[in-house]
Amino acid sequence: MRLVVDLNRCEGYAQCAFLAPDVFTMHGDEALMYDPMPDDALCEHVLRAAEACPVRPITVEGLNGAPIMAEAGVSRVG
């Protein structure tokens, strides 16, 4: 799994850091730090974190570069 966060769009809501603290952390009020290649075991947490963000700056990709989507709590490659 690969993550890309558009830090120009991120507004520091910190929902990602709350839902996937092993992957996303806030430094200060607005600076987001993240692991661009988190362990696949964290996939469900990462997908929930990406979906929870109101501005949607987080892109989650599989190793083949295809986006990973969350639907009804089950992840799938789309």
ABEGO torsion letter per residue (X at the ends): XBBBBBAAABAGAGAAAAABAAABBBBEAABBBBBABBBAAAAAAAAAAAAABAAGABBBBBAAGBBBBBBGGBBBBX
